[in-house]
Amino acid sequence: MSTATPARASARDRLLAAADELFYEEGIHTVGIDRVIEKAGVAKASLYSTFGSKDELIRAYLTGRHHRRRGRIVARLATYSDPRERLLAVFDLQGEQFAEPGFHGCAFVNATAESAPGSAAEEATVEYRGWMRNLFAELAAAAGAPGPDALAAQLMLLYDGANIAARIDGNTSAAASARAAAAALLDAALLDAATAAR
């Protein structure tokens, strides 16, 4: 029988885990540094030596959310071969997120609603949203849609709207509605392209 104990998470990992939970549940500005370090079980000096400031901890929190969401989306898309279904799967995954216990809306929308222009939260959100728009454009192009950038902008509106409806209205079927609208937009774009090609 082994007597080895699991290694304790690093101060950085504990700070990020605490920030992830508290910032998402209560807000990035409602939660002070003292609560984060207390929950993480580290000294205040560890936070500043690791991140430099609360703003940079907020950036790291949102960047971590971005990377996890991107990983889930990429993994899900890898299970589909049909380009149309790959695009619509983004909304399926969104619906699963809405059904998770503790769903409090989009972390990026929540953070930027509390933040000033040019803040670390806004910069991290711009990066995440740029990735989402590019993803929708790539998926739309792979499905054969003309003007994939324009379609991607419409899909982002659907994605954002579903997030707001799920959070504010408690509408957990909002992603399914957004998926149906996305399918209609994609099918209309493909039909227009086919008609123009005749």
N, C-alpha and C positions, 0 to 999 in steps of 0.2 A: 504494500500500500504506500503510495507516494505521500510525502509530507510537504511537498512543494505547494506554496500558495500562489494564486495568480498575481501577476505583477499589477500594482496599482496604476491606474491611468495617470498619464502625465498631467501636470498643472494645466497645460494648454487644453488638453482634451476635456478635463473636468470643467474648466471655465467655459469652453464652447458648449458642453452638454447643459450646463446650468443656464447659460445665456439662451440657448435654443429653446429650452422649456419656458423660461420666464418671459423672454421677449415675445415669443409667439403667443403665449396665453394672456399676457397683460399689457404688452406694448413696450417699445424700445425706450421711450422716455419716461414712462410711468415707473419702470423698474430702475432703481439706482444701482450703482456699482457695489455698494455694501451688501445688497441682497444677493447679487451674483457671486461675490467672493464667499459669502457665508454658505450659500448652497453648494458651491464648488469645494469648500473646505480648504481654501488656499489663502495666503497672505495677500494683502492689497498690493504689496511690492511685486508679487508674481504676475498680477494682471498687467501692471504698467511695464514690467520688463519683457513680458511676452507680446503684448499688443500695443503698448505705447499710450493708448487713450481709449476711452469708451467708444468713440466713433470708429476706431479700428476694430474693436471687438464687434460692433454692430456690422461692419463690413464683413468680417470673418463669419459671423452668424448667417448673413444672407448669402454669402458665397457658398457656405456649406449646404444651405437649402437648395441653391441652384445646382450644385454638383449632384446632390442626391436625386433631385427631380429629373435632371438630365439622364442620370444613370437608369432610373426607372423607365423613363420614356424610351431610351435607346434599347434597353433590354426587351421591352414589350414589342417595339417595332420589329425587332429581329425575329419574332415568332410569326410574322406575316410575310407572305410573298406577293400578294396582290397589292399594287400601289394604292388603289382606292381604299382598301381596308386598312392599310398602314396609316393613311392620313386620318381616317375616322377613329382609329384606335387611340389617338391622343385624347379624344373626348371620352372614350370608354374609361381610360385610366383616370381622367379627371373625375368622372362619376364615382369611381372607387375611392378617390381621395375625399370626396364630399361625405361619403358614408362612414369614414373612419371616426372612431370616438375622439373627441377633443378637437374636431375641425373648427377653426376660428377664421376661416377665409384665407385669402392669399397673403402670405407673409410679406411679399413685396409691396402689395397695395397698402397693407396695414402700416408698414414701416415708412413708406414715402408720404403717407397721409400725415405723419407726425413730424416730418423732416423738412428742413429748409432746402431750397434749390442749391445744388452743388455739394450737398452733404455726402458722406460716405454711403448712407442708405440709398440716396438717389443714384449715385454712380454704380453701385452693385445692382440696383434694379434695372438701370439702363442696359447693363451688360446681359442680364438674364433675359430681358424682353427682346433684345437684339437676337439672342440665340433662338428664342421661340419664333420670332418672325422669320428668321432664316430657315428654321426647320419647316415651318409651314410652306414657305416658298419652295424648298427642295422637294417636299412631299407632293405639292401641287404640280410641279414640273415633272416629277417622275410619273404622276398619274396622267400626264398628257395635257394638262390645262394650259391654255394660252394665257399670257399675262400672269405668271405665277406670283409676282410680287404684289399685284393688286388683289389677287385672290387671298394671299397670305394676310394682307391688311384686314380683309373682311373676316377671315377666320379668327384673327386676334380679337376682333370686336366680339365675336361669338364666345370665344374662350373667356374673355374678361367679363362679359355679361353674365355668363353662367356662374362664374366665381362670385359676383356680387349678389346674384339671385340666391345662390346657395347660402351665403353668409347672412345677408340681411333679411331675406324672406324665408329662410329655412327650407328652400325648395331643393331637396336632394335629387329631384329628377331634372334639374336644370341642365346638367351635362347631356342627358339624353335628348332634350329639346335642342340644345346647341348642335349635337351630332346630326340630328335630322335636318337642321337648317344648313349645316356644312355639307351634307350629302346633296341637298338640293342645289346649293351654289356650285358645287363641283360638277354635278351632272349637267346643269345648265351651261356651264363653261365648256364642257366637253361637247355638248350638242351644238353650241354655237360654232365651235371649231370644226366639227364635222360638216355642218351646213356650209360654212365658208369654204371648205375644201372641195365642195362639189362643183 
